[in-house]
Amino acid sequence: MIINTNTRSLDILKGISVDSSNLHYDVVIIGSGIVGATAALALAKKTTLRIAVCEAKSPNFVEPSHSYCSRVSAIALSSQRIFENMGVWQSIAAKRITPYQKMQVWDALGKGKISFTAQALQENVLGFIIEDDVIRMCLLDRFKQYHNLNFLHPVTLLSLEKIKNGIKLTTNQQVITTKLLIAADGAESCVRQQLGVGLTTRDYQHTAIITTVQTDLPHQATAWQSFLPTGPLAFLPLENQNQCSIVWSATPDYAKKLLALNDDEFSKVLTEAFEYRLGQITVLSPRQFFPLKMRHAKQYTGDNYALIGDAAHTIHPLAGQGVNLGLLDAATLAEVISDAWKKKRDFASHFTLRRYERWRKGDTLTMLTMVDALKYIFSSEKKSLFYLRNTGFNILDRLSFLKSFIANYALGKRADLPEIAS
């Protein structure tokens, strides 16, 4: 049963105070997506700082039903631990999650392939596929537990200016001052632009197409990914064993052709592209699409501000690491701020915030480099790279130590994680 979205929106926000008379906060977070909401909860839990989360649109959610939201995320084990520590994992799991135990990856043009299993890594699962709306719904519902956390919506940022010991925000509703401003407002971050923070960018020359599909054969709790000549195609398992969420990253020209097909035509092309591995495939939901671009902020921090999540970096979805990187940003920044706050130091100074930047930038650059290398190797038509990627896949599949290292890194089992992700 689908619950009326407006009714659900009011229910989920009940008990969240919106204090329009007090226009000063210690921390203001722009953006209430998964990363912004997690940062707010982590700070509210670790400190007594007065925090406001500003969102341009009031949330409207649909309770999970027989149909799935097209936007899903592959949640790593490190992200699961963050949600557990925020007190939201149980409510997420009660709504709808899909654990997966296996991953199959192959080159559609050759014989190179590699597989990963949770058992080989001594884990119960490799990760979870969860609808973005389910995660965000549970995070925002948790806001009610903290009296020092206000959720302001709908509030649109019009301009900002640096002032003594803080930042002044002019919105469509009121003027707000804050000691620390956190940008969690996505890839086209208004905050980042108004702060004048530069970007390193690279167009991936791919358009991602996402939708939900029905498969004749069960997905076997497996995440599947085929590297096609036009770009990677991923099938992500959903709770229904014969349904998957797909992410097809294709060259712009080919993506236009795919989007111009009707559902029956697209289903046929998709089935053939996936080599009938899950039998006949049928599209269940409208296709959505978005261009893919690498973005990396030249600086994550300055006096009285910090960037997290897509406001700081965007990455190709082929590795499924975008939201996981953002969640580690949120957890790390909360730890840095709370450590400074407990020691009665200036938590909003660039000196303090630089610790967060140093902590996260190296890890993010490592992941960006790995994804860029994979994208280049599998999109190249050079015969030498064709041989390298197929031979390399097969060799790597037999080198259990190296394969485990790569898998554990992607799962979030690595050193120097923030406390709530460890």
N, C-alpha and C positions, 0 to 999 in steps of 0.2 A: 504494500500500500504506500502511495506517495503522499506525504504530509504536505499540506499547504505551505509553500515556501515562506510567505510573510508571517504566518503563525509561528513557524519554526524559528524564524529569525528573532522574534520577540522572546520566545521561550529561552533561547540559548543565551540571550544577553540579560535576562532578568537578574537583578542583584548587582549588576555592574554599575558603579556610580559614575556619573558624568558631571563633574563639578565645574560648571562654567564660570563660577565667581572667582575661583582661584586660578589665575592665569600663569603661575610660575610652577615649573616642575624641575626636579633634579635631572631627570632624563626624559627626553621625548624621542619616541621611535616612530618614524614615518613608514607606514606599511604594516598591515596585519596579516600578511601571508604566513606560510609555515615557518619561515626563518625569523621574521619579525616577532611573531607571537611567541616563539620559543625563547628568543632573547628576553622578551618582557617577563615571561614566567621565571626564567632562570634568575634574573635580577631581583624580581619580587620575592623569590624564595630565599636568596642569599643575603639580601640587604633590607633596610627600611627606607630606602630612597623613594621619593615620590616620583612615580613613573606614569607617563601618558603614552598611549598608542593612538596615533591618528590614522584614520582610514577614509579614503575619498568616497567609498561606496559602503552603505550599510549591508552587512552580510545577509544573504538569503540562501538557505541550504535546503536540499531535498534529502530526506532520510533514506538510507540505502534501501533499495527495492530489488525487483527482478532485473532491472536495467542498471548498467554501470556508467559512471562518469568517464568520459574519454581521457581526462587528464589523470594519470596515475604516476606514482613514483616507486622506484626500486629502493627500498629502505634497507640500509646496511645494518650490521649488528651494532656498530658504534652509535648509530642513530636510534636504534631500539633502546639502548641503554640510556641515552639522553631523555627519551620519552618516558622511560620507567622512572628516572629520577625526577622528572617534572610531574609525576603522578597522573599521566594521561594514557600510558600504554594500555592499561586494563580497559579503559573506556573505548580506545581505538579497536582493540581486539574484540570487544563485545559487539561492535558494529559490523565490521567486515575487514578481514585481512586475508591474504593468500600467501602462506609460506611456500618457498620452493627449495627443493633439495638438490637439484641438478642444473647444470648449464651446458648447452651444446653450442659450439661455435664452429663455422666452417667457411671455406672459400668456395663460392658457387662456381667459379671457373676452373677449379682444380680439385686435388684430392686432399688438400691440407685441412686438418680438423683438430679440435682440442675440446676436451670435456672436463668439467669440474663437478665434484660431488661433495656434499656436506660430510659424508662419512669419512672421506679421505682427509678432510681437514679437522676431524674429530669435533664436528659441530652437528647439531640437530637440523639446522637449516642454513642455507647460504644467504637468505635474506627474505624480504616480504614485499609483495606488490600490494600497494594500498592506494585507494583513490585520494587525490589531494583534498577534496572536500571533506572526506571523513576525518583526515588528520586535522585540518583547520577547525572543523566543527568542535572537536574534542579539546583543542588548545584554547579556543576562545571561551568555551564553557568553563574551563579551569580558571579563567580570570576572576570568577566570582569568589574564589578562595582568598583573595588578597585585597585588603583594604587600601594598600599603598599603590594600587594599580588601577588607573582609569582608562576606559576605552572611549575615545571621542570619534563619533561618526554621524553623519557624513561630514568630513572636514577636508577641504582641499587646500593644499599649500599654494599660496600665491607668490610669496617672496620671502627671503630670509636675509638677515644681515648680522654680521658679527658685532657684538657689543662687549663692554668690559665684563670679563668673567662669564661669558656665555654667548648665546645666539638668540636673536629675536625672530620669531616666525609670524608672518602675517598670513592669516587664512581667510577663507570666505565667511567664517563665523566670528573670529575674534583674533586678538593679538596674544601670542603665548611666548614667554621667555623660558629658556632652559639653560642649565649649566652644560649639559651634554646632549648633542643631537646625534641619533643613530639613523643612518639611511638604510632602510630595508624595503625600498620602493621599486625594486625590480631592475631589469636590464636597461630600461630607458630612464633611469633614476633622475627625477627632477631635482632632488637634493644634490646629487653629484654634479649635475650641470650647473646649478646655482652657486655651488662652492668653487667651481672652476677646476675640478679635479680632472686631469687628463686621462686618456685611455689609450692602451695599445689594442688595436683591433685587427681582425683578419676575417674576411668573409669565407666561410667554409664551402661556399658554392653548393649548398644543399638546402632543400626545403623539407621539413619534417611533416609527414602526414600521419595523423593519429585517428584511430577509430576502434570500436569494439567489434569482434568477429565471433562467429560460431564455427566450430571445427567438427568434422565427422569423427575424428579420432580424439581420444582424451589427451590433454597436454602433459600428463604424467608428472605434475608438479615440477616442470622443467621450464627454464627460460631458454629460448632458442634465438640464435642470431646467425643470419647468413650475410656474408659480404658479397653483394652483387656488383657488377661493373658500374652500375649507376648509383651505388651507395648501400649502406647496411640496412637490413630489414630484421626487426626484432619482434618476436612473439612473447608476450609476458603473460604468464598464467593467472587466471582469475579463479574465484571460489568455485564457480561452476566448472567442472572438469572438462567441459567441451566449449569453453569460452576463453578468449584471450584479448588482451589489449595489444594493438600493434603500433609500432613506431617505424615508419618507412621513410628513411632519409634518402632523398633522390636529388639528382641534379635538377636545377630549376626548370629546364625545358621539359624533362621527362615528368617532373612533378605536375606541370601544367596539363600534360596529356592524361596523367592518371586522374587528376581532379575533374577533367572534362568528361570522364566516363560515367555512365550511370552505374547504379549499385551492382547490377548483374554483371556488367562488363568488368567492373573493378574487381569483383569477387573472383571472376575467372582468371584475370591477369595475376591477381595475388596468389591464387592457388598454384598456378604454374610457376611463378617466381619462387615460391616456397617449396617447389619440387614435390608436391603432394605428400609432404612428410606428416601432415595432420589430416590428410584426406581433402575432401572438398571444403572450401572455406566460403562462408556467407557473411557479408557485411551486415551488422545489426544497428549501427548508429551513424548519424551524419559524420562525414569526414571533416576534420579540422586541420589546419595547416599553419605553419609559421616558418619564416626563413631562419637559418642557423648562422650565427656569427660568434667568433671568439672575441670576448672583451676582457680586458684586465686593467683595472685601475692602476695608475702609476703610483698612487699612494692610497693606503687604506685609512689613514688617520691624519689628524692635525689638531691644533688646539681646539677643544670643545666639540669635536665630531669624529665619527667613525663610520665606515662603510662595511656592510655585511651582505652575504648572499649574492644574488644576481646584480645588486648595485655595485659590487666589487669585482665580480668575475662571472662570465658565462662560458659554458663548455659544450662541446658536441655531445648529444645524448647517447652515443654508441657505447659508452662505458657505464651509463646509468649513475653517474656520480654527482650531478649538479646539485640536487637538494642535500645530499650528504655532506658535500663541502660547505654549503651554507649553514647547515646545522652545527658543524664543527666551529664555524665562525661565531655563531651565536653563543655556543657553550664556552668558547675560549674568551670572548670579549666579556661575558658575564663573570668569569673567574678573575680576569685581570682587574675589572672594576671593583668587584667585591673584596679582593685582596687589598687594594689601595684604600678602600673605604674603611675596612677593619683596622688598618694601620693609621687611619686619620690623615691620609695623604690626599693630594688633589687627584681625584679619580678621572677628571676630565682634561688634564694637562696632556700635551703631546708627548712629554717624557713618559708618562704612565701608559698612554695608549700605544706607544711605539712597541711595547712588549707584545701586545696583541698582533700588531702588524708583522713583527719579526717571526712570531710563533706560527702564523697562518700562511704567510706569503710563500715560504719555501715549499710547504706541502702542496699548496695550490699550483705553484709553478711546476712541480713534479708531475702532478696529474695532467695539467694542460699539455706538457711536453709529451707525455705518454700517449695521450689521445691524439695529438697532432701527428705523431709518428705513425700510429695505426691508420689514421685517416689517409695519410699520404701513401703509405705502403699499399693499402688496399684499393686506392683510387687510381694508382699509376698503371699505365699500360705497358711499361717497360718490361721486357722479357726477363731481365735480370731480377727485378723485384718480384715478378710473378713466381719465379723459381724460389727466391728467398723466402717469400711469405708462406708458400706451401711446404717447403722443406722445414722452415722454422717452426711452423705450427706442429708438424708431426714430431719433430725433435723435442720441442717443448712439452708435448703431451706425454713423452716418455721420461722427461726429467722431473721426477716427482718433487724434488727439493725446490727447484726454481719455480715450478708451477704452483706449489703451495705458497711460496713467498708472494707471488703476484696476486694470488687469490686472497690471501690473508690481508694484504695491503688494501685491496678493494673492499673487503669486508669491514675494514676499520680496525683490524687487529695489528696495530703498530705502536711504536713508542711515541712518547711525548704527546699524548692526547690530554685534553682537559679532564679534570677529575670526574665530571658527571658522564663522560663518554668512555671512561676506562673500565 
